[in-house]
Amino acid sequence: MTARRLFGTDGVRGLANIEPMTALTALKIGMAAGRMFQRGEYRHTVVIGKDTRLSCYMLEQALTAGFTSVGMDVLLLGPLPTPAIAKLTRSMRADLGVMISASHNPFEDNGIKLFGPDGYKLSDETEMNIEALMGDGLEAALVPSKRLGRVRRLDDASGRYLEYVKSTFPSGRRLDGLKIVVDCANGAAYKVAPTVLWELGAEVVPMAVSPDGTNINAKCGATQPQALCEAVVTHGADIGIALDGDADRVVMCDEQGREIDGDQVLGLIGRTWADSGLLAGGGVVATVMSNLGLERYLEKRDLHLRRTQVGDRYVVETMRDQGYNLGGEQSGHVVLGNLSTTGDGLAAALQVLGTLVEEGGLASEVLHVFDPLPQVLKNVRFASRERAKAVMAEEFVTDAIAEAEARLHAAGRLLIRSSGTEPVIRVMAEGEDPAEVRAVVDGLCATLQARAN
């Protein structure tokens, strides 16, 4: 089977109104996916959610037209976090779920993520089959007029997700007495996240909750938590929570304004679940990007770290195949396998808050569970993803990578990869000597930058 061309590591993504993020391609995705997921004579249903990007309106209507043209009914859920779409796809007994979002990317980008009836992201094979259908056989999928799909809005979708997320918070506990700053990235969780925290008893200071279609992830959210860290100190808050544009990832900060990344969250939840007998698989699943400090911390507790390639979908696949119920990424995707089918930033934050309430200490004491090894990550941007992949294969570049690996010796790690969602090459190194790590990354970035054009 040929490699995927349209789908990347997290669905289809690109600049809005430029291929592949056009209304025409969205229409074809709707038609092809709708045709593939009709598996009986009953009325088939797809649920569609979105974040707050201006282009979501265009793509939502195009997808709706595609699905209805092949006979699928459509439920429009409005702006909701990605994990809400996964959850509602299952609870509504839908045949397919769609999230329109480019996650942490700027508003100019957008994306389309697809979920199967089980609430999990589609496999590579299924996505390739959808691509094949888009190139051939769409006209044959068009149904007669009397069989066209119907469209309706599910007005209480956000309320359903809100109640579900609250149910993931440890039973019998509340957040009374905690002052929490929550940065919603002007994205999909701008309503539900502050409401959940308030209903659980916290004093809430909301940030980035005024989306205008163009300010999603703009100097806010999980990928830019500086404003959150400053606000926590300014307001004298106990803790800060930053979600990204579709709220499937979370980054936090303590009362001193120090960042708490996904590795620390995985370490804390892993320890808590192991102590209470909830952790399955004897360890945690994470990607090659996770810090060696997390791996060493888990080893000291007789737990192990199972690494996968980058992408929460691959974390989930490993969790399902090998019997784990906790996994995630350093970037803040945290998958609670006994609670959800994909990363859920808000549910993960509630697990952390539950431990904070139970232990009764300061966030700076409870949430920093290990000392990370010095790690440097830089991106080199290219004109296209194709150019980035081509440069990675050049002999001069592969020789430079080999030299850098030898320079780090066995005391560190080097990871260079072409992004599956952006036209960039990511260069990451970690080791005992911070100066050496930075020098290695800077040198490789200079080598790549010289070939970026």
C-alpha positions as CSV (number, residue, x, y, z in Angstrom):
1,M,0.0,0.0,0.0
2,T,1.3,3.4,-0.9
3,A,2.3,6.0,1.8
4,R,-0.2,8.6,3.0
5,R,0.1,11.9,1.2
6,L,-2.8,13.8,2.7
7,F,-2.9,12.6,6.3
8,G,0.0,13.4,8.7
9,T,0.6,12.3,12.3
10,D,-2.5,14.0,13.5
11,G,-5.1,14.1,10.7
12,V,-5.0,16.5,7.8
13,R,-3.4,19.9,8.5
14,G,-2.3,23.0,6.6
15,L,-2.9,26.7,5.9
16,A,-6.6,27.4,5.7
17,N,-8.0,27.9,2.2
18,I,-4.8,26.5,0.6
19,E,-4.7,22.8,-0.3
20,P,-5.2,20.6,1.5
21,M,-7.2,22.8,3.9
22,T,-9.8,23.9,1.3
23,A,-13.5,23.5,1.2
24,L,-13.2,21.3,-1.8
25,T,-10.8,18.8,-0.1
26,A,-13.0,18.9,3.1
27,L,-16.0,18.1,0.9
28,K,-14.1,15.1,-0.5
29,I,-13.0,13.9,2.9
30,G,-16.6,14.0,4.1
31,M,-17.7,12.0,1.1
32,A,-15.0,9.4,1.2
33,A,-15.0,8.9,5.0
34,G,-18.8,8.9,5.0
35,R,-18.8,6.2,2.3
36,M,-16.2,4.1,4.2
37,F,-18.1,4.2,7.5
38,Q,-21.5,3.2,6.2
39,R,-21.7,-0.4,7.3
40,G,-25.3,-1.4,7.3
41,E,-28.9,-0.4,6.3
42,Y,-29.5,1.9,9.3
43,R,-29.3,5.7,9.4
44,H,-25.6,6.5,9.8
45,T,-24.4,9.5,11.9
46,V,-21.3,11.6,12.2
47,V,-20.6,14.2,14.9
48,I,-18.6,17.3,14.1
49,G,-16.9,19.6,16.5
50,K,-14.5,22.5,16.0
51,D,-12.3,25.0,17.8
52,T,-12.6,28.8,17.4
53,R,-10.6,29.5,14.2
54,L,-12.3,31.6,11.6
55,S,-11.8,28.9,8.9
56,C,-13.8,26.4,11.0
57,Y,-17.1,27.7,9.6
58,M,-16.0,27.1,6.0
59,L,-14.6,23.6,6.7
60,E,-17.6,22.6,8.9
61,Q,-20.1,23.4,6.1
62,A,-18.0,21.7,3.5
63,L,-17.6,18.5,5.6
64,T,-21.3,18.6,6.3
65,A,-22.1,18.8,2.6
66,G,-19.9,15.9,1.9
67,F,-21.3,13.6,4.6
68,T,-25.0,14.4,3.8
69,S,-24.4,13.9,0.1
70,V,-23.5,10.2,0.8
71,G,-26.4,9.7,3.1
72,M,-25.0,10.4,6.6
73,D,-26.8,12.4,9.2
74,V,-24.7,15.1,10.9
75,L,-24.7,16.3,14.5
76,L,-23.0,19.7,14.9
77,L,-21.5,20.1,18.3
78,G,-19.9,23.6,18.0
79,P,-16.7,24.6,19.7
80,L,-15.6,21.8,22.1
81,P,-12.3,20.2,23.1
82,T,-11.0,17.3,20.9
83,P,-11.5,14.8,23.7
84,A,-15.1,15.8,23.9
85,I,-15.6,14.8,20.3
86,A,-14.0,11.4,20.9
87,K,-16.2,10.9,24.0
88,L,-19.4,12.0,22.3
89,T,-18.7,9.9,19.2
90,R,-18.9,6.9,21.5
91,S,-21.8,8.0,23.7
92,M,-24.0,9.1,20.8
93,R,-23.3,5.7,19.1
94,A,-22.1,7.7,16.0
95,D,-20.3,6.0,13.2
96,L,-17.7,8.6,12.9
97,G,-16.4,11.7,14.7
98,V,-14.7,14.8,13.3
99,M,-12.7,17.5,15.0
100,I,-11.8,20.6,13.0
101,S,-8.7,22.0,14.6
102,A,-5.0,22.6,14.1
103,S,-4.4,22.1,17.9
104,H,-1.6,24.4,19.0
105,N,-0.9,26.0,15.6
106,P,-1.7,29.6,14.8
107,F,-5.2,30.6,13.5
108,E,-4.0,30.6,9.9
109,D,-3.7,26.8,10.0
110,N,-6.5,24.3,10.4
111,G,-6.9,20.6,10.4
112,I,-9.3,17.7,10.3
113,K,-9.1,14.8,12.8
114,L,-11.2,11.7,12.4
115,F,-12.4,9.3,15.1
116,G,-13.9,5.9,14.6
117,P,-17.1,4.7,16.4
118,D,-14.9,3.5,19.3
119,G,-13.7,7.1,19.9
120,Y,-10.1,6.3,18.8
121,K,-8.3,8.1,16.1
122,L,-8.2,6.2,12.8
123,S,-5.3,3.9,11.9
124,D,-2.8,4.7,9.2
125,E,-4.3,2.0,7.0
126,T,-7.9,3.5,7.3
127,E,-6.6,7.0,6.5
128,M,-4.8,5.6,3.4
129,N,-8.1,4.0,2.3
130,I,-9.9,7.3,2.7
131,E,-7.3,8.9,0.5
132,A,-7.7,6.3,-2.1
133,L,-11.5,6.8,-2.1
134,M,-11.0,10.5,-2.5
135,G,-9.2,9.9,-5.8
136,D,-11.7,7.4,-7.2
137,G,-15.3,6.5,-6.7
138,L,-16.8,9.6,-5.0
139,E,-19.6,10.0,-7.6
140,A,-20.7,6.5,-7.1
141,A,-21.2,7.3,-3.4
142,L,-23.8,10.0,-4.0
143,V,-27.3,8.9,-2.8
144,P,-30.7,9.6,-4.2
145,S,-32.5,12.8,-3.1
146,K,-34.7,11.0,-0.6
147,R,-31.7,9.4,1.1
148,L,-29.7,12.6,1.7
149,G,-28.5,13.1,5.3
150,R,-30.1,15.5,7.8
151,V,-28.3,18.1,9.9
152,R,-29.0,19.2,13.4
153,R,-27.2,20.9,16.3
154,L,-26.7,19.2,19.6
155,D,-27.3,22.2,21.9
156,D,-26.3,20.5,25.2
157,A,-23.0,19.0,23.9
158,S,-20.8,21.2,26.1
159,G,-22.9,20.3,29.2
160,R,-22.5,16.6,28.5
161,Y,-18.7,16.9,28.3
162,L,-18.6,19.2,31.4
163,E,-20.4,16.6,33.5
164,Y,-18.1,13.8,32.2
165,V,-14.9,15.7,33.0
166,K,-16.1,16.5,36.5
167,S,-16.7,12.8,37.1
168,T,-13.0,12.1,36.4
169,F,-12.1,14.2,39.5
170,P,-11.4,12.0,42.5
171,S,-14.7,11.2,44.3
172,G,-15.4,13.1,47.5
173,R,-12.8,15.8,46.9
174,R,-13.3,19.5,46.0
175,L,-11.1,22.4,45.0
176,D,-12.2,24.7,47.8
177,G,-9.5,27.1,48.9
178,L,-7.5,26.8,45.7
179,K,-7.0,29.8,43.5
180,I,-6.4,28.6,39.9
181,V,-5.4,30.6,36.8
182,V,-6.6,28.8,33.7
183,D,-5.4,29.8,30.2
184,C,-7.8,28.5,27.6
185,A,-5.7,29.7,24.6
186,N,-8.8,31.5,23.2
187,G,-9.7,28.0,22.0
188,A,-12.2,25.2,22.2
189,A,-12.3,25.0,26.0
190,Y,-12.8,28.7,26.6
191,K,-16.2,28.1,28.3
192,V,-16.0,24.6,29.7
193,A,-12.6,24.7,31.5
194,P,-13.3,27.7,33.8
195,T,-16.8,26.3,34.5
196,V,-15.5,22.9,35.5
197,L,-13.0,24.4,37.9
198,W,-15.5,26.8,39.4
199,E,-18.2,24.1,39.9
200,L,-15.6,22.0,41.7
201,G,-15.1,24.8,44.2
202,A,-12.0,26.7,43.0
203,E,-11.5,30.4,42.8
204,V,-10.9,30.8,39.1
205,V,-8.9,33.4,37.2
206,P,-9.7,32.9,33.5
207,M,-7.3,33.9,30.8
208,A,-7.6,33.9,27.0
209,V,-11.3,33.3,27.0
210,S,-12.4,35.8,24.4
211,P,-11.9,34.1,21.0
212,D,-12.4,36.3,17.9
213,G,-11.5,33.8,15.2
214,T,-7.9,34.9,14.9
215,N,-6.4,35.0,18.4
216,I,-6.3,31.3,19.1
217,N,-2.9,30.3,20.6
218,A,-1.7,33.9,20.2
219,K,0.8,34.5,23.0
220,C,-1.2,32.1,25.2
221,G,-2.0,28.5,25.8
222,A,0.1,25.4,26.4
223,T,2.8,26.2,23.8
224,Q,3.4,29.7,25.2
225,P,2.8,29.5,28.9
226,Q,4.9,32.6,29.9
227,A,1.8,34.7,30.3
228,L,0.2,32.1,32.5
229,C,3.3,31.8,34.7
230,E,3.3,35.6,35.2
231,A,-0.4,35.7,36.0
232,V,-0.1,33.1,38.6
233,V,2.5,35.1,40.5
234,T,0.6,38.4,39.9
235,H,-2.7,37.0,41.3
236,G,-1.0,35.0,44.1
237,A,-2.6,31.8,42.7
238,D,-1.8,28.3,43.9
239,I,-1.4,26.8,40.5
240,G,-1.8,27.6,36.8
241,I,-3.3,25.5,34.0
242,A,-2.7,26.2,30.3
243,L,-4.6,24.3,27.6
244,D,-3.9,24.5,23.8
245,G,-6.3,25.4,21.1
246,D,-8.3,22.1,21.1
247,A,-7.6,21.3,24.8
248,D,-6.1,17.9,24.2
249,R,-2.9,18.9,25.9
250,V,-2.0,20.7,29.2
251,V,1.0,22.5,30.7
252,M,0.9,23.8,34.2
253,C,2.9,26.0,36.5
254,D,3.4,26.2,40.3
255,E,2.7,29.1,42.7
256,Q,6.2,30.4,41.9
257,G,5.5,30.6,38.2
258,R,7.7,27.7,37.3
259,E,6.5,25.5,34.4
260,I,5.4,21.9,34.8
261,D,5.5,20.1,31.5
262,G,3.9,16.9,30.4
263,D,6.7,14.7,31.6
264,Q,6.2,16.0,35.2
265,V,2.5,15.4,34.9
266,L,3.1,11.8,33.7
267,G,5.5,11.2,36.5
268,L,3.0,12.5,39.1
269,I,0.0,10.6,37.8
270,G,2.1,7.5,37.3
271,R,3.3,7.6,40.9
272,T,-0.2,8.3,42.2
273,W,-1.8,5.6,40.2
274,A,0.9,3.0,41.1
275,D,0.5,3.7,44.8
276,S,-3.2,3.3,44.6
277,G,-3.1,0.2,42.4
278,L,-4.6,1.8,39.4
279,L,-1.6,1.8,37.1
280,A,-1.7,-1.0,34.4
281,G,1.2,-2.4,32.5
282,G,3.8,-1.7,35.1
283,G,4.8,1.7,33.7
284,V,4.1,4.6,31.4
285,V,4.1,5.1,27.6
286,A,5.8,8.2,26.3
287,T,7.5,9.3,23.1
288,V,11.2,9.6,22.2
289,M,10.9,13.3,23.2
290,S,10.3,12.6,26.9
291,N,13.2,13.6,29.2
292,L,15.6,11.0,30.5
293,G,14.9,12.3,34.0
294,L,11.4,10.9,33.7
295,E,12.7,7.5,32.7
296,R,15.2,7.4,35.6
297,Y,12.5,8.6,38.1
298,L,10.2,5.7,37.1
299,E,13.0,3.2,37.3
300,K,13.6,4.2,40.9
301,R,10.0,3.3,41.6
302,D,10.3,-0.1,39.8
303,L,8.3,1.3,36.9
304,H,9.4,1.5,33.3
305,L,9.0,3.9,30.4
306,R,7.9,2.5,27.0
307,R,8.9,4.9,24.2
308,T,7.1,5.4,20.9
309,Q,7.5,7.7,17.9
310,V,6.2,11.2,18.3
311,G,2.4,11.6,18.1
312,D,-0.2,10.8,20.7
313,R,-1.9,8.4,18.3
314,Y,1.2,6.2,18.5
315,V,1.2,6.4,22.3
316,V,-2.5,5.3,22.3
317,E,-1.8,2.4,19.9
318,T,1.0,1.2,22.2
319,M,-1.1,1.5,25.3
320,R,-3.9,-0.5,23.7
321,D,-1.6,-3.2,22.3
322,Q,0.5,-3.7,25.4
323,G,-2.0,-3.1,28.2
324,Y,-1.0,0.3,29.6
325,N,-3.5,2.8,30.9
326,L,-1.3,5.9,31.2
327,G,0.7,7.6,28.4
328,G,1.5,10.9,26.9
329,E,4.0,13.4,25.5
330,Q,6.3,16.0,27.0
331,S,4.3,18.6,25.2
332,G,1.3,18.0,27.4
333,H,-0.8,15.3,25.7
334,V,-1.8,13.0,28.6
335,V,-3.9,9.9,27.8
336,L,-5.8,8.4,30.7
337,G,-6.6,5.1,29.2
338,N,-9.3,4.1,31.7
339,L,-11.1,7.5,31.3
340,S,-10.6,8.6,27.6
341,T,-9.5,7.5,24.2
342,T,-7.2,10.4,23.4
343,G,-5.3,13.2,25.2
344,D,-7.5,15.3,27.5
345,G,-5.8,18.3,29.0
346,L,-8.6,19.2,31.4
347,A,-9.0,15.6,32.7
348,A,-5.3,15.3,33.2
349,A,-5.2,18.6,35.1
350,L,-7.9,17.4,37.4
351,Q,-5.9,14.3,38.2
352,V,-3.0,16.5,39.2
353,L,-5.3,18.8,41.2
354,G,-6.7,15.7,43.0
355,T,-3.2,14.8,44.2
356,L,-2.5,18.4,45.2
357,V,-5.6,18.4,47.3
358,E,-4.9,15.0,48.9
359,E,-1.3,15.8,49.8
360,G,-2.1,19.3,50.9
361,G,1.3,20.8,50.0
362,L,2.4,23.6,47.7
363,A,2.4,23.0,44.0
364,S,6.1,23.6,43.9
365,E,6.5,20.7,46.4
366,V,4.0,18.2,45.0
367,L,4.2,18.7,41.2
368,H,8.0,18.7,40.6
369,V,8.6,15.0,40.9
370,F,12.0,14.7,39.2
371,D,14.9,16.9,38.1
372,P,15.0,16.9,34.3
373,L,18.3,16.5,32.4
374,P,19.4,19.6,30.5
375,Q,17.4,19.4,27.2
376,V,17.4,21.8,24.2
377,L,14.8,21.7,21.5
378,K,14.9,23.9,18.4
379,N,13.0,24.0,15.1
380,V,14.4,24.8,11.7
381,R,11.6,25.9,9.3
382,F,11.5,25.0,5.6
383,A,9.5,26.1,2.6
384,S,7.5,22.8,2.7
385,R,7.3,19.5,4.5
386,E,8.7,17.8,1.3
387,R,11.8,20.0,1.4
388,A,12.4,19.2,5.1
389,K,12.1,15.4,4.4
390,A,14.5,15.7,1.5
391,V,17.2,17.6,3.5
392,M,17.0,14.9,6.2
393,A,18.2,12.3,3.6
394,E,21.2,14.4,2.4
395,E,24.6,12.7,3.1
396,F,26.1,15.9,4.6
397,V,23.3,16.1,7.1
398,T,23.4,12.5,8.1
399,D,27.2,12.8,8.6
400,A,26.6,15.9,10.8
401,I,24.1,13.9,12.9
402,A,26.5,11.0,13.4
403,E,29.2,13.4,14.6
404,A,26.8,15.0,17.0
405,E,25.8,11.7,18.4
406,A,29.4,10.8,19.0
407,R,30.0,14.1,20.7
408,L,27.2,13.4,23.3
409,H,28.6,9.9,24.0
410,A,26.4,7.5,26.0
411,A,25.5,10.2,28.6
412,G,22.8,11.8,26.4
413,R,20.4,11.5,23.6
414,L,20.0,13.2,20.2
415,L,16.7,13.2,18.3
416,I,16.2,14.8,14.9
417,R,12.9,14.4,13.0
418,S,10.8,16.0,10.4
419,S,7.5,17.2,11.8
420,G,4.4,15.4,10.6
421,T,2.2,18.6,11.0
422,E,4.5,21.5,10.1
423,P,7.3,22.2,7.5
424,V,10.0,22.1,10.2
425,I,12.8,19.8,11.4
426,R,13.0,19.5,15.1
427,V,16.4,19.1,16.7
428,M,16.5,17.9,20.3
429,A,19.4,16.9,22.5
430,E,19.8,16.2,26.2
431,G,22.7,15.2,28.4
432,E,24.5,15.9,31.6
433,D,26.4,19.0,30.4
434,P,24.0,21.8,29.4
435,A,26.7,23.7,27.5
436,E,27.6,20.7,25.4
437,V,23.9,20.0,24.7
438,R,23.3,23.5,23.5
439,A,26.4,23.5,21.3
440,V,25.3,20.2,19.6
441,V,21.8,21.6,18.9
442,D,23.1,25.0,17.6
443,G,25.6,23.3,15.3
444,L,23.0,20.9,13.8
445,C,20.5,23.8,13.4
446,A,23.1,25.8,11.5
447,T,23.8,22.9,9.2
448,L,20.1,22.5,8.5
449,Q,19.4,26.2,8.1
450,A,22.0,26.4,5.4
451,R,19.9,24.0,3.3
452,A,16.5,25.3,4.2
453,N,16.0,27.2,0.9
